[in-house]
Structures are given as C-alpha cells and as structure tokens.
Amino acid sequence: MKLKLIRKYRKENYTIGKLYVDGVYFCDTLEDKDRGLDDSMSLEEIVKKKKYGQTAIPYGKYRVLITYSPKYKKMMPLIDGVKGFSGIRIHSGNTDKDTLGCLLVGKNKEVGKVLESRTTYNKLFALIKDKKDITIEITK
C-alpha cells in the first residue's frame, strides 16, 4: 500500500497537505512547520535545522509500520526510519499544538486546523492496519 503526502500550504507554525492512498485522495493533513528538511540531507544537517516538536517530517520515502504506542496504549501507524526523528506517528488531533512532529489527519475546513480528525484517523487505520508493506512518500 502506498501513501503519498503532498504538502500544499506552508505557514509560520504549521503545514497543510493532502494524503493519497494508492493514488486516491483520502484526507487533509496537518504537520508542524516545514523547515525544508529532506531525507537526502546528513543527520547533522537535519539536527541543526530541526526544532524539537516544531518541525515537519523531512521530505522522502519511509516505511509505515503498525506498532504498539506506549503513549496512546494501542496499535498505531509509525513512520519508520526518519533521520533525526523518533516515534513519529500518524494520529488524530486538530492543531500544530497536537503534532509534536507527527502527522495529523482530518479535514482542513478551518484555517490552521484539521477537523473530524478522530473519524478520519479511524477510517485510515481500518484501511492500513492489516497491510504488511506500507510506504509513505512526502513531497512538495
């Protein structure tokens, strides 16, 4: 299964994107600020530009694993192999205050927010929870 995130709007404190599942639009996304990080950069470059809990995932292609989250106490999607980041999940939330570097899913019906996030997350999780080979590509 292939997920693709295309970032559309880069604002001072957040980034809005569109998430596609196997080429079909699925939902909107909200992340922290896009600081122009890319997986092709060295770890040192990424760490130098990253602000903890305030930086969007670097552009690139990553595996998505379904693993147990000790924080949320349930199985959830984990974006694996992100240079300079750890514990990056796809989950519900509404504003950049809810991201802490993670990817929020929902509907961008209000400036700076995604709404209907829990419902959207539950639909996405139902689609991917039993898949073995999931990737996400993050692009401009």
Salt bridges, closest charged atoms under 4 A:
GLU12 OE2 - LYS33 NZ 3.38
ASP28 OD1 - LYS18 NZ 2.90
GLU31 OE2 - ARG7 NE 2.71
ASP34 OD2 - ARG7 NH1 3.82
ASP34 OD2 - ARG10 NE 3.10
ASP80 OD2 - ARG63 NH2 2.55
ASP96 OD2 - LYS97 NZ 3.75
GLU110 OE2 - LYS113 NZ 3.17
GLU116 OE1 - LYS107 NZ 3.21
GLU116 OE2 - LYS109 NZ 2.72
